[in-house]
Protein backbone atom coordinates (compact mmCIF):
# COMPACT_ATOMS: atom_id res chain seq x y z
CA UNK A 1 0.00 0.00 0.00
CA UNK A 2 1.06 3.59 -0.52
CA UNK A 3 0.38 6.50 1.81
CA UNK A 4 0.98 10.20 1.23
CA UNK A 5 3.35 11.92 3.63
CA UNK A 6 4.43 15.49 4.20
CA UNK A 7 8.12 15.70 5.12
CA UNK A 8 10.33 18.70 5.70
CA UNK A 9 13.59 19.72 7.30
CA UNK A 10 13.29 21.88 10.41
CA UNK A 11 16.65 23.07 11.70
CA UNK A 12 18.70 19.87 12.16
CA UNK A 13 15.70 17.53 12.10
CA UNK A 14 13.51 15.94 9.46
CA UNK A 15 9.85 15.78 10.47
CA UNK A 16 6.95 14.11 8.71
CA UNK A 17 3.39 12.93 9.03
CA UNK A 18 0.99 10.89 6.96
CA UNK A 19 -2.02 12.54 5.37
CA UNK A 20 -3.83 9.26 4.83
CA UNK A 21 -3.27 7.73 8.26
CA UNK A 22 -3.68 10.34 11.01
CA UNK A 23 -1.59 9.68 14.08
CA UNK A 24 1.47 8.46 12.21
CA UNK A 25 4.28 10.98 12.46
CA UNK A 26 8.01 10.93 13.08
CA UNK A 27 11.12 13.03 13.62
CA UNK A 28 14.62 11.89 12.67
CA UNK A 29 18.07 13.30 11.94
CA UNK A 30 18.03 12.21 8.26
CA UNK A 31 15.46 12.01 5.48
CA UNK A 32 16.12 8.29 5.02
CA UNK A 33 15.62 7.53 8.74
CA UNK A 34 12.43 9.62 8.73
CA UNK A 35 10.94 7.62 5.87
CA UNK A 36 11.85 4.35 7.63
CA UNK A 37 10.24 5.60 10.85
CA UNK A 38 7.08 6.55 8.97
CA UNK A 39 6.95 3.07 7.41
CA UNK A 40 7.34 1.52 10.87
CA UNK A 41 4.58 3.81 12.16
CA UNK A 42 2.22 2.66 9.39
CA UNK A 43 2.93 -1.01 10.09
CA UNK A 44 2.46 -0.49 13.82
CA UNK A 45 -0.78 1.47 13.36
CA UNK A 46 -2.24 -1.14 11.00
CA UNK A 47 -1.37 -3.97 13.43
CA UNK A 48 -3.16 -2.22 16.28
CA UNK A 49 -6.67 -3.56 16.45
CA UNK A 50 -9.33 -1.07 17.41
CA UNK A 51 -12.48 -2.82 18.50
CA UNK A 52 -15.82 -1.44 17.37
CA UNK A 53 -17.70 -0.05 20.35
CA UNK A 54 -21.44 0.63 20.20
CA UNK A 55 -20.98 3.13 23.03
CA UNK A 56 -18.44 5.16 21.02
CA UNK A 57 -19.37 8.57 19.69
CA UNK A 58 -17.89 10.67 16.92
CA UNK A 59 -17.47 14.32 17.78
CA UNK A 60 -16.29 17.41 15.94
CA UNK A 61 -13.73 19.57 17.71
CA UNK A 62 -13.65 23.20 16.62
CA UNK A 63 -10.53 25.32 17.00
CA UNK A 64 -10.05 28.92 15.91
CA UNK A 65 -8.23 29.57 12.64
CA UNK A 66 -4.56 30.44 13.12
CA UNK A 67 -3.58 34.02 12.27
CA UNK A 68 -1.60 32.91 9.21
CA UNK A 69 -4.66 31.26 7.63
CA UNK A 70 -6.12 34.62 6.63
CA UNK A 71 -3.08 35.21 4.39
CA UNK A 72 -3.48 31.91 2.51
CA UNK A 73 -5.35 32.22 -0.78
PDB file with SEQRES, HELIX, SHEET and CRYST1 records, atoms N, CA, C and O in Angstrom:
SEQRES   1 A   73  UNK UNK UNK UNK UNK UNK UNK UNK UNK UNK UNK UNK UNK          
SEQRES   2 A   73  UNK UNK UNK UNK UNK UNK UNK UNK UNK UNK UNK UNK UNK          
SEQRES   3 A   73  UNK UNK UNK UNK UNK UNK UNK UNK UNK UNK UNK UNK UNK          
SEQRES   4 A   73  UNK UNK UNK UNK UNK UNK UNK UNK UNK UNK UNK UNK UNK          
SEQRES   5 A   73  UNK UNK UNK UNK UNK UNK UNK UNK UNK UNK UNK UNK UNK          
SEQRES   6 A   73  UNK UNK UNK UNK UNK UNK UNK UNK                              
HELIX    1 AA1 UNK A   31  UNK A   47  1                                  17    
HELIX    2 AA2 UNK A   67  UNK A   71  5                                   5    
SHEET    1 AA1 3 UNK A   5  UNK A  10  0                                        
SHEET    2 AA1 3 UNK A  13  UNK A  18 -1                                        
SHEET    3 AA1 3 UNK A  25  UNK A  28 -1                                        
CRYST1    1.000    1.000    1.000  90.00  90.00  90.00 P 1           1          
ATOM      1  N   UNK A   1       0.841  -1.180   0.000  1.00  0.00           N  
ATOM      2  CA  UNK A   1       0.000   0.000   0.000  1.00  0.00           C  
ATOM      3  C   UNK A   1       0.886   1.244   0.000  1.00  0.00           C  
ATOM      4  O   UNK A   1       2.032   1.209   0.448  1.00  0.00           O  
ATOM      5  N   UNK A   2       0.342   2.320  -0.502  1.00  0.00           N  
ATOM      6  CA  UNK A   2       1.058   3.586  -0.521  1.00  0.00           C  
ATOM      7  C   UNK A   2       0.271   4.619   0.276  1.00  0.00           C  
ATOM      8  O   UNK A   2      -0.958   4.665   0.210  1.00  0.00           O  
ATOM      9  N   UNK A   3       0.985   5.437   1.022  1.00  0.00           N  
ATOM     10  CA  UNK A   3       0.384   6.500   1.812  1.00  0.00           C  
ATOM     11  C   UNK A   3       1.110   7.805   1.521  1.00  0.00           C  
ATOM     12  O   UNK A   3       2.330   7.814   1.353  1.00  0.00           O  
ATOM     13  N   UNK A   4       0.377   8.893   1.462  1.00  0.00           N  
ATOM     14  CA  UNK A   4       0.978  10.204   1.229  1.00  0.00           C  
ATOM     15  C   UNK A   4       1.519  10.770   2.531  1.00  0.00           C  
ATOM     16  O   UNK A   4       0.870  10.698   3.575  1.00  0.00           O  
ATOM     17  N   UNK A   5       2.723  11.338   2.454  1.00  0.00           N  
ATOM     18  CA  UNK A   5       3.354  11.923   3.633  1.00  0.00           C  
ATOM     19  C   UNK A   5       3.849  13.325   3.304  1.00  0.00           C  
ATOM     20  O   UNK A   5       4.267  13.604   2.180  1.00  0.00           O  
ATOM     21  N   UNK A   6       3.796  14.183   4.281  1.00  0.00           N  
ATOM     22  CA  UNK A   6       4.433  15.495   4.199  1.00  0.00           C  
ATOM     23  C   UNK A   6       5.729  15.372   4.998  1.00  0.00           C  
ATOM     24  O   UNK A   6       5.702  14.967   6.160  1.00  0.00           O  
ATOM     25  N   UNK A   7       6.851  15.715   4.390  1.00  0.00           N  
ATOM     26  CA  UNK A   7       8.122  15.700   5.116  1.00  0.00           C  
ATOM     27  C   UNK A   7       8.832  17.024   4.868  1.00  0.00           C  
ATOM     28  O   UNK A   7       8.711  17.619   3.797  1.00  0.00           O  
ATOM     29  N   UNK A   8       9.570  17.474   5.872  1.00  0.00           N  
ATOM     30  CA  UNK A   8      10.332  18.705   5.704  1.00  0.00           C  
ATOM     31  C   UNK A   8      11.455  18.751   6.725  1.00  0.00           C  
ATOM     32  O   UNK A   8      11.413  18.088   7.761  1.00  0.00           O  
ATOM     33  N   UNK A   9      12.458  19.554   6.401  1.00  0.00           N  
ATOM     34  CA  UNK A   9      13.593  19.725   7.300  1.00  0.00           C  
ATOM     35  C   UNK A   9      13.341  20.959   8.153  1.00  0.00           C  
ATOM     36  O   UNK A   9      13.048  22.036   7.634  1.00  0.00           O  
ATOM     37  N   UNK A  10      13.456  20.794   9.459  1.00  0.00           N  
ATOM     38  CA  UNK A  10      13.290  21.884  10.411  1.00  0.00           C  
ATOM     39  C   UNK A  10      14.552  21.930  11.260  1.00  0.00           C  
ATOM     40  O   UNK A  10      14.792  21.048  12.084  1.00  0.00           O  
ATOM     41  N   UNK A  11      15.349  22.961  11.050  1.00  0.00           N  
ATOM     42  CA  UNK A  11      16.653  23.074  11.704  1.00  0.00           C  
ATOM     43  C   UNK A  11      17.478  21.822  11.385  1.00  0.00           C  
ATOM     44  O   UNK A  11      17.744  21.550  10.215  1.00  0.00           O  
ATOM     45  N   UNK A  12      17.884  21.064  12.394  1.00  0.00           N  
ATOM     46  CA  UNK A  12      18.700  19.867  12.164  1.00  0.00           C  
ATOM     47  C   UNK A  12      17.876  18.583  12.078  1.00  0.00           C  
ATOM     48  O   UNK A  12      18.440  17.490  12.016  1.00  0.00           O  
ATOM     49  N   UNK A  13      16.565  18.704  12.072  1.00  0.00           N  
ATOM     50  CA  UNK A  13      15.702  17.529  12.104  1.00  0.00           C  
ATOM     51  C   UNK A  13      14.867  17.431  10.842  1.00  0.00           C  
ATOM     52  O   UNK A  13      14.546  18.441  10.215  1.00  0.00           O  
ATOM     53  N   UNK A  14      14.517  16.202  10.475  1.00  0.00           N  
ATOM     54  CA  UNK A  14      13.511  15.937   9.457  1.00  0.00           C  
ATOM     55  C   UNK A  14      12.247  15.515  10.180  1.00  0.00           C  
ATOM     56  O   UNK A  14      12.288  14.632  11.036  1.00  0.00           O  
ATOM     57  N   UNK A  15      11.127  16.131   9.848  1.00  0.00           N  
ATOM     58  CA  UNK A  15       9.848  15.778  10.468  1.00  0.00           C  
ATOM     59  C   UNK A  15       8.864  15.395   9.368  1.00  0.00           C  
ATOM     60  O   UNK A  15       8.955  15.884   8.242  1.00  0.00           O  
ATOM     61  N   UNK A  16       7.935  14.525   9.703  1.00  0.00           N  
ATOM     62  CA  UNK A  16       6.954  14.106   8.711  1.00  0.00           C  
ATOM     63  C   UNK A  16       5.724  13.515   9.349  1.00  0.00           C  
ATOM     64  O   UNK A  16       5.746  13.063  10.494  1.00  0.00           O  
ATOM     65  N   UNK A  17       4.643  13.528   8.580  1.00  0.00           N  
ATOM     66  CA  UNK A  17       3.388  12.933   9.032  1.00  0.00           C  
ATOM     67  C   UNK A  17       2.619  12.452   7.818  1.00  0.00           C  
ATOM     68  O   UNK A  17       2.790  12.959   6.709  1.00  0.00           O  
ATOM     69  N   UNK A  18       1.770  11.465   8.051  1.00  0.00           N  
ATOM     70  CA  UNK A  18       0.987  10.894   6.961  1.00  0.00           C  
ATOM     71  C   UNK A  18      -0.349  11.598   6.844  1.00  0.00           C  
ATOM     72  O   UNK A  18      -1.034  11.830   7.841  1.00  0.00           O  
ATOM     73  N   UNK A  19      -0.711  11.933   5.621  1.00  0.00           N  
ATOM     74  CA  UNK A  19      -2.018  12.544   5.370  1.00  0.00           C  
ATOM     75  C   UNK A  19      -3.125  11.502   5.424  1.00  0.00           C  
ATOM     76  O   UNK A  19      -4.239  11.789   5.863  1.00  0.00           O  
ATOM     77  N   UNK A  20      -2.814  10.296   4.976  1.00  0.00           N  
ATOM     78  CA  UNK A  20      -3.832   9.259   4.830  1.00  0.00           C  
ATOM     79  C   UNK A  20      -4.033   8.395   6.075  1.00  0.00           C  
ATOM     80  O   UNK A  20      -4.974   7.604   6.140  1.00  0.00           O  
ATOM     81  N   UNK A  21      -3.163   8.543   7.043  1.00  0.00           N  
ATOM     82  CA  UNK A  21      -3.271   7.734   8.257  1.00  0.00           C  
ATOM     83  C   UNK A  21      -2.943   8.620   9.455  1.00  0.00           C  
ATOM     84  O   UNK A  21      -1.823   8.590   9.965  1.00  0.00           O  
ATOM     85  N   UNK A  22      -3.928   9.415   9.906  1.00  0.00           N  
ATOM     86  CA  UNK A  22      -3.679  10.341  11.013  1.00  0.00           C  
ATOM     87  C   UNK A  22      -3.127   9.614  12.236  1.00  0.00           C  
ATOM     88  O   UNK A  22      -3.537   8.499  12.558  1.00  0.00           O  
ATOM     89  N   UNK A  23      -2.210  10.260  12.892  1.00  0.00           N  
ATOM     90  CA  UNK A  23      -1.590   9.681  14.079  1.00  0.00           C  
ATOM     91  C   UNK A  23      -0.219   9.113  13.811  1.00  0.00           C  
ATOM     92  O   UNK A  23       0.521   8.814  14.748  1.00  0.00           O  
ATOM     93  N   UNK A  24       0.137   8.958  12.543  1.00  0.00           N  
ATOM     94  CA  UNK A  24       1.474   8.465  12.209  1.00  0.00           C  
ATOM     95  C   UNK A  24       2.334   9.666  11.865  1.00  0.00           C  
ATOM     96  O   UNK A  24       2.094  10.358  10.876  1.00  0.00           O  
ATOM     97  N   UNK A  25       3.337   9.905  12.693  1.00  0.00           N  
ATOM     98  CA  UNK A  25       4.279  10.984  12.459  1.00  0.00           C  
ATOM     99  C   UNK A  25       5.627  10.584  13.027  1.00  0.00           C  
ATOM    100  O   UNK A  25       5.720   9.650  13.824  1.00  0.00           O  
ATOM    101  N   UNK A  26       6.667  11.287  12.619  1.00  0.00           N  
ATOM    102  CA  UNK A  26       8.011  10.929  13.076  1.00  0.00           C  
ATOM    103  C   UNK A  26       8.942  12.135  12.974  1.00  0.00           C  
ATOM    104  O   UNK A  26       8.644  13.129  12.311  1.00  0.00           O  
ATOM    105  N   UNK A  27      10.070  12.010  13.649  1.00  0.00           N  
ATOM    106  CA  UNK A  27      11.117  13.026  13.625  1.00  0.00           C  
ATOM    107  C   UNK A  27      12.446  12.293  13.678  1.00  0.00           C  
ATOM    108  O   UNK A  27      12.671  11.484  14.579  1.00  0.00           O  
ATOM    109  N   UNK A  28      13.325  12.563  12.730  1.00  0.00           N  
ATOM    110  CA  UNK A  28      14.625  11.893  12.666  1.00  0.00           C  
ATOM    111  C   UNK A  28      15.698  12.861  12.194  1.00  0.00           C  
ATOM    112  O   UNK A  28      15.392  13.952  11.712  1.00  0.00           O  
ATOM    113  N   UNK A  29      16.949  12.460  12.335  1.00  0.00           N  
ATOM    114  CA  UNK A  29      18.074  13.301  11.935  1.00  0.00           C  
ATOM    115  C   UNK A  29      18.357  13.251  10.436  1.00  0.00           C  
ATOM    116  O   UNK A  29      19.073  14.115   9.931  1.00  0.00           O  
ATOM    117  N   UNK A  30      17.822  12.272   9.708  1.00  0.00           N  
ATOM    118  CA  UNK A  30      18.033  12.212   8.263  1.00  0.00           C  
ATOM    119  C   UNK A  30      16.714  11.897   7.566  1.00  0.00           C  
ATOM    120  O   UNK A  30      15.788  11.344   8.161  1.00  0.00           O  
ATOM    121  N   UNK A  31      16.656  12.266   6.288  1.00  0.00           N  
ATOM    122  CA  UNK A  31      15.464  12.013   5.480  1.00  0.00           C  
ATOM    123  C   UNK A  31      15.200  10.508   5.378  1.00  0.00           C  
ATOM    124  O   UNK A  31      14.059  10.059   5.484  1.00  0.00           O  
ATOM    125  N   UNK A  32      16.266   9.740   5.172  1.00  0.00           N  
ATOM    126  CA  UNK A  32      16.120   8.291   5.025  1.00  0.00           C  
ATOM    127  C   UNK A  32      15.574   7.656   6.305  1.00  0.00           C  
ATOM    128  O   UNK A  32      14.680   6.811   6.252  1.00  0.00           O  
ATOM    129  N   UNK A  33      16.121   8.071   7.463  1.00  0.00           N  
ATOM    130  CA  UNK A  33      15.620   7.532   8.738  1.00  0.00           C  
ATOM    131  C   UNK A  33      14.167   7.938   8.976  1.00  0.00           C  
ATOM    132  O   UNK A  33      13.380   7.163   9.518  1.00  0.00           O  
ATOM    133  N   UNK A  34      13.817   9.160   8.566  1.00  0.00           N  
ATOM    134  CA  UNK A  34      12.434   9.619   8.729  1.00  0.00           C  
ATOM    135  C   UNK A  34      11.477   8.729   7.944  1.00  0.00           C  
ATOM    136  O   UNK A  34      10.451   8.298   8.469  1.00  0.00           O  
ATOM    137  N   UNK A  35      11.810   8.459   6.700  1.00  0.00           N  
ATOM    138  CA  UNK A  35      10.936   7.620   5.871  1.00  0.00           C  
ATOM    139  C   UNK A  35      10.819   6.219   6.460  1.00  0.00           C  
ATOM    140  O   UNK A  35       9.734   5.636   6.447  1.00  0.00           O  
ATOM    141  N   UNK A  36      11.913   5.672   6.974  1.00  0.00           N  
ATOM    142  CA  UNK A  36      11.852   4.353   7.626  1.00  0.00           C  
ATOM    143  C   UNK A  36      10.968   4.399   8.872  1.00  0.00           C  
ATOM    144  O   UNK A  36      10.197   3.472   9.120  1.00  0.00           O  
ATOM    145  N   UNK A  37      11.078   5.468   9.651  1.00  0.00           N  
ATOM    146  CA  UNK A  37      10.244   5.600  10.852  1.00  0.00           C  
ATOM    147  C   UNK A  37       8.770   5.722  10.488  1.00  0.00           C  
ATOM    148  O   UNK A  37       7.914   5.163  11.174  1.00  0.00           O  
ATOM    149  N   UNK A  38       8.466   6.450   9.410  1.00  0.00           N  
ATOM    150  CA  UNK A  38       7.077   6.554   8.971  1.00  0.00           C  
ATOM    151  C   UNK A  38       6.540   5.200   8.524  1.00  0.00           C  
ATOM    152  O   UNK A  38       5.393   4.858   8.814  1.00  0.00           O  
ATOM    153  N   UNK A  39       7.368   4.427   7.816  1.00  0.00           N  
ATOM    154  CA  UNK A  39       6.954   3.073   7.406  1.00  0.00           C  
ATOM    155  C   UNK A  39       6.666   2.213   8.630  1.00  0.00           C  
ATOM    156  O   UNK A  39       5.662   1.503   8.672  1.00  0.00           O  
ATOM    157  N   UNK A  40       7.549   2.276   9.629  1.00  0.00           N  
ATOM    158  CA  UNK A  40       7.342   1.524  10.866  1.00  0.00           C  
ATOM    159  C   UNK A  40       6.044   1.971  11.539  1.00  0.00           C  
ATOM    160  O   UNK A  40       5.279   1.141  12.033  1.00  0.00           O  
ATOM    161  N   UNK A  41       5.798   3.281  11.557  1.00  0.00           N  
ATOM    162  CA  UNK A  41       4.576   3.812  12.161  1.00  0.00           C  
ATOM    163  C   UNK A  41       3.325   3.295  11.474  1.00  0.00           C  
ATOM    164  O   UNK A  41       2.333   2.986  12.135  1.00  0.00           O  
ATOM    165  N   UNK A  42       3.365   3.198  10.143  1.00  0.00           N  
ATOM    166  CA  UNK A  42       2.222   2.656   9.393  1.00  0.00           C  
ATOM    167  C   UNK A  42       1.992   1.203   9.783  1.00  0.00           C  
ATOM    168  O   UNK A  42       0.871   0.809  10.104  1.00  0.00           O  
ATOM    169  N   UNK A  43       3.063   0.405   9.755  1.00  0.00           N  
ATOM    170  CA  UNK A  43       2.927  -1.011  10.094  1.00  0.00           C  
ATOM    171  C   UNK A  43       2.381  -1.186  11.498  1.00  0.00           C  
ATOM    172  O   UNK A  43       1.506  -2.020  11.729  1.00  0.00           O  
ATOM    173  N   UNK A  44       2.895  -0.403  12.438  1.00  0.00           N  
ATOM    174  CA  UNK A  44       2.457  -0.489  13.823  1.00  0.00           C  
ATOM    175  C   UNK A  44       0.983  -0.081  13.957  1.00  0.00           C  
ATOM    176  O   UNK A  44       0.211  -0.740  14.655  1.00  0.00           O  
ATOM    177  N   UNK A  45       0.605   1.001  13.289  1.00  0.00           N  
ATOM    178  CA  UNK A  45      -0.779   1.475  13.361  1.00  0.00           C  
ATOM    179  C   UNK A  45      -1.738   0.440  12.773  1.00  0.00           C  
ATOM    180  O   UNK A  45      -2.807   0.195  13.332  1.00  0.00           O  
ATOM    181  N   UNK A  46      -1.358  -0.169  11.645  1.00  0.00           N  
ATOM    182  CA  UNK A  46      -2.240  -1.143  11.003  1.00  0.00           C  
ATOM    183  C   UNK A  46      -2.340  -2.445  11.793  1.00  0.00           C  
ATOM    184  O   UNK A  46      -3.337  -3.158  11.681  1.00  0.00           O  
ATOM    185  N   UNK A  47      -1.321  -2.763  12.590  1.00  0.00           N  
ATOM    186  CA  UNK A  47      -1.368  -3.971  13.433  1.00  0.00           C  
ATOM    187  C   UNK A  47      -2.228  -3.772  14.672  1.00  0.00           C  
ATOM    188  O   UNK A  47      -2.708  -4.738  15.265  1.00  0.00           O  
ATOM    189  N   UNK A  48      -2.420  -2.518  15.059  1.00  0.00           N  
ATOM    190  CA  UNK A  48      -3.161  -2.219  16.279  1.00  0.00           C  
ATOM    191  C   UNK A  48      -4.643  -2.368  16.010  1.00  0.00           C  
ATOM    192  O   UNK A  48      -5.227  -1.600  15.246  1.00  0.00           O  
ATOM    193  N   UNK A  49      -5.235  -3.339  16.628  1.00  0.00           N  
ATOM    194  CA  UNK A  49      -6.668  -3.561  16.445  1.00  0.00           C  
ATOM    195  C   UNK A  49      -7.476  -2.591  17.296  1.00  0.00           C  
ATOM    196  O   UNK A  49      -7.228  -2.440  18.492  1.00  0.00           O  
ATOM    197  N   UNK A  50      -8.426  -1.952  16.676  1.00  0.00           N  
ATOM    198  CA  UNK A  50      -9.328  -1.071  17.409  1.00  0.00           C  
ATOM    199  C   UNK A  50     -10.706  -1.701  17.331  1.00  0.00           C  
ATOM    200  O   UNK A  50     -11.306  -1.786  16.259  1.00  0.00           O  
ATOM    201  N   UNK A  51     -11.192  -2.134  18.462  1.00  0.00           N  
ATOM    202  CA  UNK A  51     -12.480  -2.816  18.502  1.00  0.00           C  
ATOM    203  C   UNK A  51     -13.622  -1.826  18.300  1.00  0.00           C  
ATOM    204  O   UNK A  51     -13.588  -0.705  18.808  1.00  0.00           O  
ATOM    205  N   UNK A  52     -14.625  -2.258  17.554  1.00  0.00           N  
ATOM    206  CA  UNK A  52     -15.820  -1.441  17.375  1.00  0.00           C  
ATOM    207  C   UNK A  52     -16.579  -1.408  18.691  1.00  0.00           C  
ATOM    208  O   UNK A  52     -16.767  -2.439  19.336  1.00  0.00           O  
ATOM    209  N   UNK A  53     -17.012  -0.223  19.083  1.00  0.00           N  
ATOM    210  CA  UNK A  53     -17.702  -0.050  20.352  1.00  0.00           C  
ATOM    211  C   UNK A  53     -19.017   0.677  20.106  1.00  0.00           C  
ATOM    212  O   UNK A  53     -19.023   1.821  19.649  1.00  0.00           O  
ATOM    213  N   UNK A  54     -20.125   0.016  20.406  1.00  0.00           N  
ATOM    214  CA  UNK A  54     -21.435   0.633  20.201  1.00  0.00           C  
ATOM    215  C   UNK A  54     -21.626   1.876  21.059  1.00  0.00           C  
ATOM    216  O   UNK A  54     -22.457   2.728  20.745  1.00  0.00           O  
ATOM    217  N   UNK A  55     -20.867   1.982  22.131  1.00  0.00           N  
ATOM    218  CA  UNK A  55     -20.982   3.133  23.025  1.00  0.00           C  
ATOM    219  C   UNK A  55     -20.160   4.320  22.530  1.00  0.00           C  
ATOM    220  O   UNK A  55     -20.296   5.429  23.046  1.00  0.00           O  
ATOM    221  N   UNK A  56     -19.310   4.093  21.533  1.00  0.00           N  
ATOM    222  CA  UNK A  56     -18.443   5.158  21.016  1.00  0.00           C  
ATOM    223  C   UNK A  56     -19.242   6.233  20.297  1.00  0.00           C  
ATOM    224  O   UNK A  56     -20.306   5.967  19.738  1.00  0.00           O  
ATOM    225  N   UNK A  57     -18.719   7.434  20.318  1.00  0.00           N  
ATOM    226  CA  UNK A  57     -19.374   8.567  19.691  1.00  0.00           C  
ATOM    227  C   UNK A  57     -18.357   9.364  18.887  1.00  0.00           C  
ATOM    228  O   UNK A  57     -17.236   9.588  19.344  1.00  0.00           O  
ATOM    229  N   UNK A  58     -18.747   9.790  17.695  1.00  0.00           N  
ATOM    230  CA  UNK A  58     -17.886  10.666  16.918  1.00  0.00           C  
ATOM    231  C   UNK A  58     -18.248  12.102  17.256  1.00  0.00           C  
ATOM    232  O   UNK A  58     -19.425  12.457  17.315  1.00  0.00           O  
ATOM    233  N   UNK A  59     -17.237  12.920  17.476  1.00  0.00           N  
ATOM    234  CA  UNK A  59     -17.471  14.325  17.778  1.00  0.00           C  
ATOM    235  C   UNK A  59     -16.643  15.187  16.834  1.00  0.00           C  
ATOM    236  O   UNK A  59     -15.668  14.722  16.245  1.00  0.00           O  
ATOM    237  N   UNK A  60     -17.039  16.429  16.700  1.00  0.00           N  
ATOM    238  CA  UNK A  60     -16.286  17.413  15.937  1.00  0.00           C  
ATOM    239  C   UNK A  60     -15.704  18.403  16.933  1.00  0.00           C  
ATOM    240  O   UNK A  60     -16.416  18.947  17.777  1.00  0.00           O  
ATOM    241  N   UNK A  61     -14.405  18.628  16.823  1.00  0.00           N  
ATOM    242  CA  UNK A  61     -13.729  19.571  17.709  1.00  0.00           C  
ATOM    243  C   UNK A  61     -13.414  20.815  16.891  1.00  0.00           C  
ATOM    244  O   UNK A  61     -12.757  20.728  15.853  1.00  0.00           O  
ATOM    245  N   UNK A  62     -13.871  21.951  17.343  1.00  0.00           N  
ATOM    246  CA  UNK A  62     -13.653  23.195  16.615  1.00  0.00           C  
ATOM    247  C   UNK A  62     -12.549  23.999  17.292  1.00  0.00           C  
ATOM    248  O   UNK A  62     -12.562  24.193  18.507  1.00  0.00           O  
ATOM    249  N   UNK A  63     -11.610  24.456  16.501  1.00  0.00           N  
ATOM    250  CA  UNK A  63     -10.534  25.320  16.999  1.00  0.00           C  
ATOM    251  C   UNK A  63     -10.502  26.568  16.129  1.00  0.00           C  
ATOM    252  O   UNK A  63     -10.828  26.507  14.943  1.00  0.00           O  
ATOM    253  N   UNK A  64     -10.110  27.700  16.708  1.00  0.00           N  
ATOM    254  CA  UNK A  64     -10.055  28.925  15.906  1.00  0.00           C  
ATOM    255  C   UNK A  64      -8.990  28.824  14.816  1.00  0.00           C  
ATOM    256  O   UNK A  64      -7.992  28.122  14.975  1.00  0.00           O  
ATOM    257  N   UNK A  65      -9.211  29.529  13.712  1.00  0.00           N  
ATOM    258  CA  UNK A  65      -8.227  29.566  12.637  1.00  0.00           C  
ATOM    259  C   UNK A  65      -6.970  30.276  13.127  1.00  0.00           C  
ATOM    260  O   UNK A  65      -7.055  31.282  13.830  1.00  0.00           O  
ATOM    261  N   UNK A  66      -5.798  29.748  12.752  1.00  0.00           N  
ATOM    262  CA  UNK A  66      -4.564  30.443  13.121  1.00  0.00           C  
ATOM    263  C   UNK A  66      -4.472  31.771  12.357  1.00  0.00           C  
ATOM    264  O   UNK A  66      -5.082  31.932  11.300  1.00  0.00           O  
ATOM    265  N   UNK A  67      -3.714  32.702  12.896  1.00  0.00           N  
ATOM    266  CA  UNK A  67      -3.582  34.017  12.269  1.00  0.00           C  
ATOM    267  C   UNK A  67      -3.097  33.926  10.835  1.00  0.00           C  
ATOM    268  O   UNK A  67      -3.552  34.688   9.982  1.00  0.00           O  
ATOM    269  N   UNK A  68      -2.177  33.006  10.552  1.00  0.00           N  
ATOM    270  CA  UNK A  68      -1.602  32.911   9.213  1.00  0.00           C  
ATOM    271  C   UNK A  68      -2.609  32.443   8.174  1.00  0.00           C  
ATOM    272  O   UNK A  68      -2.401  32.659   6.981  1.00  0.00           O  
ATOM    273  N   UNK A  69      -3.707  31.801   8.603  1.00  0.00           N  
ATOM    274  CA  UNK A  69      -4.661  31.263   7.628  1.00  0.00           C  
ATOM    275  C   UNK A  69      -5.366  32.343   6.831  1.00  0.00           C  
ATOM    276  O   UNK A  69      -5.838  32.077   5.726  1.00  0.00           O  
ATOM    277  N   UNK A  70      -5.449  33.561   7.364  1.00  0.00           N  
ATOM    278  CA  UNK A  70      -6.116  34.623   6.628  1.00  0.00           C  
ATOM    279  C   UNK A  70      -5.253  35.117   5.468  1.00  0.00           C  
ATOM    280  O   UNK A  70      -5.750  35.799   4.572  1.00  0.00           O  
ATOM    281  N   UNK A  71      -3.968  34.778   5.480  1.00  0.00           N  
ATOM    282  CA  UNK A  71      -3.078  35.208   4.394  1.00  0.00           C  
ATOM    283  C   UNK A  71      -2.981  34.174   3.291  1.00  0.00           C  
ATOM    284  O   UNK A  71      -2.415  34.460   2.235  1.00  0.00           O  
ATOM    285  N   UNK A  72      -3.521  32.969   3.507  1.00  0.00           N  
ATOM    286  CA  UNK A  72      -3.476  31.909   2.506  1.00  0.00           C  
ATOM    287  C   UNK A  72      -4.622  32.089   1.529  1.00  0.00           C  
ATOM    288  O   UNK A  72      -5.769  32.277   1.934  1.00  0.00           O  
ATOM    289  N   UNK A  73      -4.313  32.031   0.246  1.00  0.00           N  
ATOM    290  CA  UNK A  73      -5.351  32.218  -0.780  1.00  0.00           C  
ATOM    291  C   UNK A  73      -5.805  30.879  -1.291  1.00  0.00           C  
ATOM    292  O   UNK A  73      -6.674  30.812  -2.160  1.00  0.00           O  
TER     293      UNK A  73                                                      
END                                                                             
